Amino acid sequence: MNTKNVIAVALIALGIVVLASLGLTFTTPGKPIEVLGFHFGTTDSHFIPPIAGALALVGGIVLLLVKTKKV
């Protein structure tokens, strides 16, 4: 398998996971807050919509179907 096929399979797998779970939500560490000497950690929530999974799935399928030119 060449690099194009590996990327295509990864896109297809990611697209299926996002579509199957109706979007993915994940959190990342946010900016810490200090109030009156107390330190509070915050988190930022991010959402990957199902349309992004559909686009990844279609993109992966297109990559698999497109033939590469031999030089």
GILINUR-V461256 format. One record per run of one state. SS is the DSSP state (2 for helix, 1 for strand, 0 for the rest). FROM is the first residue (numbers start at 1). TO is the last residue. If there is no record, write none. Layout:
# GILINUR-V461256
SS_FROM_TO ; SS_FROM_TO
This chain:
# GILINUR-V461256
0_1_2 ; 2_3_20 ; 0_21_23 ; 1_24_29 ; 0_30_32 ; 1_33_35 ; 0_36_37 ; 1_38_40 ; 0_41_42 ; 1_43_48 ; 0_49_49 ; 2_50_65 ; 0_66_71
